[in-house]
Amino acid sequence: MDWAVSDDLVIAVDKATVTRNRSDLIRSVSWQVELDERWVVLGPNGAGKTTLLNLAGARLYPTRGTVTVLGERLGRTNINELKTRLGFSSAGLQLPADETVRDVVVTASWAVVGRFTERYDRMDESRAQALLEQFGVGALADRLYGTLSEGERKRVQIARSLMVDPELLLLDEPTAGLDLGAREDLVRRLSELAADPDSPAIVLVTHHVEEIPPEFTHALLMRDGGIVAQGLLRDTVTAENLSKAFGLPLRLSIVDGRYHAQAR
């Protein structure tokens, strides 16, 4: 596939396959994301969502096909330098339980986990505090990360992912495991982030349409390592497409910009 030349193209996945132990985690996937877009990636367990996000985050290489992130083709660029331009939040990222919340966030400036001999200036500390405030956990800055609830940790992880002022923000199931109140609070904050024209391009992976922030613009639906549908959110997240992705006849409703699905 020949992508149109555009300075706004932040992700270009061209016929990418990732194979592990003779099984394809994703298969011949093509997808592109532009700078002002906010994408949700939906699908059941095992669909390939996290694999695709890890490709976009330069944490995996394709077995076949090509992946270009922020103009840099994986396999032909310095991955460590590229990662400093990305914000990545995932439950799979192990953060030090015995470190303060402020340090968990500020260490993202050096793309490290755990504070060692690196030095941070007052501007770094102020930015970390401002991001914690933005996600409603500013008062927890001096707490140990290991003492936080799951919902608090998720918000700290997102604050950390924004510390480098990324050009691309990747969020892997940021609302997973949260109770209703914590989920709704985080969805609201992500919607506010998505609505800000100065925010980076955003890709959010989830299993649930209820977790799509109202200000998101595009969607990609996956099943069994392939793409069911992709495009503008309203055109893509339909009862028909969701039923194909999840292998179950579904009804879909939209109320005040929020999606709700149930079995037919």
C-alpha positions in Angstrom: 0.0 0.0 0.0 1.3 3.5 -0.9 0.5 6.0 1.8 -0.3 9.5 0.7 2.7 11.8 1.6 1.6 13.8 4.7 3.5 15.5 7.5 0.5 14.7 9.7 0.9 10.9 9.4 2.0 9.6 12.8 1.4 5.8 12.3 1.6 3.9 9.0 1.1 0.1 9.3 1.4 -1.6 5.9 0.4 -5.3 5.6 2.0 -6.1 9.0 2.0 -9.6 10.4 3.4 -10.6 13.8 4.1 -14.3 14.2 5.0 -16.0 17.5 5.4 -19.8 17.9 4.0 -20.3 14.4 0.8 -18.4 15.2 -0.1 -15.0 13.8 -1.0 -12.5 16.5 -2.0 -10.1 13.8 -2.2 -10.8 10.1 -1.7 -8.5 7.1 -2.9 -5.4 9.0 -2.8 -2.0 7.3 -3.7 1.2 9.3 -2.8 4.8 9.4 -3.3 7.5 12.0 -2.9 11.3 11.5 -1.9 13.9 14.0 -5.3 15.3 14.9 -7.0 11.9 15.2 -8.1 10.1 18.4 -8.6 6.4 17.8 -10.2 3.6 19.8 -9.1 0.0 19.0 -11.9 -2.4 19.9 -12.2 -6.2 19.9 -12.4 -9.3 22.1 -9.5 -11.0 24.0 -7.0 -12.3 21.6 -8.0 -10.1 18.7 -4.5 -8.6 18.4 -5.3 -5.1 19.9 -2.3 -5.0 22.3 0.0 -6.4 19.6 -0.9 -3.6 17.3 -0.4 -1.0 20.0 3.0 -2.5 20.8 3.9 -2.1 17.1 2.8 1.5 17.2 4.8 2.0 20.4 8.0 0.6 18.9 7.9 -2.3 21.4 7.6 -5.0 18.7 8.8 -5.5 15.2 6.6 -6.9 12.4 7.5 -10.4 11.2 6.4 -9.2 7.7 5.2 -5.9 6.4 6.3 -2.4 7.5 5.6 -0.1 10.4 6.4 3.6 10.4 6.0 5.7 13.5 6.5 9.5 13.5 8.2 9.2 10.2 10.6 6.5 11.4 10.5 3.0 10.0 10.9 0.3 12.5 14.1 -1.7 11.9 15.8 1.4 10.3 15.8 3.8 13.2 17.1 4.3 16.7 14.3 2.8 18.8 15.5 4.5 22.0 15.3 7.9 20.5 11.9 7.2 19.0 10.5 6.1 22.3 11.3 9.5 23.8 8.7 11.0 21.4 6.0 8.5 22.5 3.7 8.4 25.5 2.8 4.8 26.5 0.6 3.6 29.3 0.0 0.0 30.0 -0.7 -2.3 33.0 2.2 -4.3 31.7 4.7 -1.5 32.5 6.1 -2.4 36.0 6.6 0.8 38.0 8.4 0.8 41.4 6.0 0.3 44.3 8.5 2.0 46.7 8.9 5.2 44.7 6.9 8.4 45.3 4.1 9.1 42.8 6.0 12.3 41.7 9.1 10.3 41.0 7.2 7.7 39.0 6.0 10.5 36.7 9.2 12.7 36.5 11.4 9.7 35.6 9.6 9.5 32.2 11.7 12.6 31.2 14.7 10.3 30.9 12.6 7.3 29.6 13.6 5.3 32.6 11.7 3.3 35.3 13.1 4.0 38.8 15.0 7.1 39.9 18.8 6.6 39.9 21.6 9.1 39.3 19.8 11.3 36.7 19.0 14.9 37.7 15.7 16.7 37.2 15.3 20.5 37.3 12.4 22.5 38.8 10.7 22.6 35.5 10.5 18.8 35.4 9.1 18.7 38.9 6.5 21.4 38.1 5.4 19.6 34.9 5.0 16.3 36.8 2.9 18.0 39.5 0.8 19.8 36.8 0.1 16.5 35.0 -0.9 14.8 38.3 -3.3 17.7 39.0 -4.7 17.4 35.5 -5.7 13.8 36.2 -7.0 14.4 39.7 -4.1 12.9 41.7 -2.0 15.9 42.5 -2.6 15.4 46.3 -1.0 12.0 46.0 2.4 13.2 44.7 4.3 12.3 47.9 2.6 9.0 48.4 4.3 5.7 47.5 3.1 4.4 44.2 2.5 0.9 45.8 -0.1 2.3 48.2 -2.4 3.6 45.5 -5.7 2.1 44.4 -6.0 0.7 40.9 -7.9 3.8 39.7 -5.3 6.1 41.1 -2.5 4.1 39.5 -4.2 4.3 36.1 -4.3 8.1 36.3 -0.7 8.3 37.5 0.4 6.1 34.5 -1.4 8.4 32.1 0.3 11.4 33.7 3.6 9.7 33.3 2.9 8.9 29.6 2.4 12.7 29.0 5.5 13.8 30.8 7.7 13.8 27.7 5.1 16.0 25.8 4.7 13.1 23.3 3.8 13.4 19.7 1.8 10.2 20.0 -0.1 8.9 23.1 -0.8 5.1 23.3 -3.2 3.8 26.1 -3.6 0.1 26.6 -6.9 -0.5 28.5 -6.6 2.5 30.8 -10.0 1.8 32.4 -9.6 -1.9 32.9 -10.4 -3.1 36.5 -11.8 0.3 37.6 -15.1 0.6 39.5 -17.9 2.6 37.9 -17.0 5.9 39.5 -13.3 5.7 38.7 -14.1 4.6 35.1 -16.4 7.5 34.5 -14.0 10.0 36.0 -11.2 8.7 33.8 -13.3 8.6 30.6 -14.3 12.3 31.3 -10.6 13.3 31.7 -9.6 11.4 28.6 -12.4 13.1 26.7 -11.1 16.5 27.8 -7.6 15.6 26.7 -8.9 14.4 23.3 -10.8 17.7 22.9 -7.7 19.8 23.4 -6.3 20.7 19.9 -2.8 20.8 21.4 -3.0 17.2 22.5 -1.0 14.5 20.6 -2.6 11.9 18.4 -4.2 9.3 20.7 -4.8 5.6 20.4 -6.8 3.8 23.1 -7.3 0.1 23.3 -10.4 -1.3 25.1 -12.9 -4.2 25.1 -15.9 -2.1 25.8 -17.8 0.5 23.8 -18.9 2.1 27.1 -15.3 3.2 27.6 -15.0 5.3 24.4 -14.5 8.9 25.4 -17.0 11.1 23.5 -14.3 13.3 21.9 -12.7 10.4 20.0 -12.9 10.5 16.2 -12.0 7.2 14.7 -12.3 3.4 15.5 -10.6 0.2 14.4 -12.4 -3.1 15.2 -10.4 -6.4 15.3 -11.0 -10.1 15.5 -8.6 -13.1 15.3 -5.7 -10.9 14.3 -7.4 -9.1 11.5 -9.4 -5.9 10.9 -13.2 -6.1 10.8 -13.7 -2.4 10.1 -11.9 1.0 10.5 -12.7 4.6 9.9 -14.7 7.5 11.4 -16.1 6.5 14.8 -19.8 6.9 13.9 -19.4 5.0 10.6 -17.4 2.2 12.1 -18.8 1.4 15.6 -22.2 0.0 14.4 -24.2 -2.9 15.7 -23.3 -4.9 12.5 -19.6 -4.3 12.9 -19.5 -5.0 16.6 -21.5 -8.2 16.1 -18.8 -9.4 13.6 -16.0 -8.4 15.9 -17.3 -10.0 19.0 -19.1 -13.0 17.3 -22.4 -12.2 19.0 -25.6 -10.5 17.8 -25.5 -7.1 19.5 -27.7 -4.0 19.8 -26.1 -0.6 20.0 -27.3 2.7 21.4 -25.7 6.1 21.6 -26.7 8.6 24.4 -25.0 11.9 24.8 -22.1 10.7 22.8 -21.6 7.5 24.9 -21.9 4.1 23.3 -23.8 1.2 24.9 -24.0 -2.4 23.6 -26.0 -5.4 24.7 -26.8 -8.9 23.3 -29.8 -9.2 21.0 
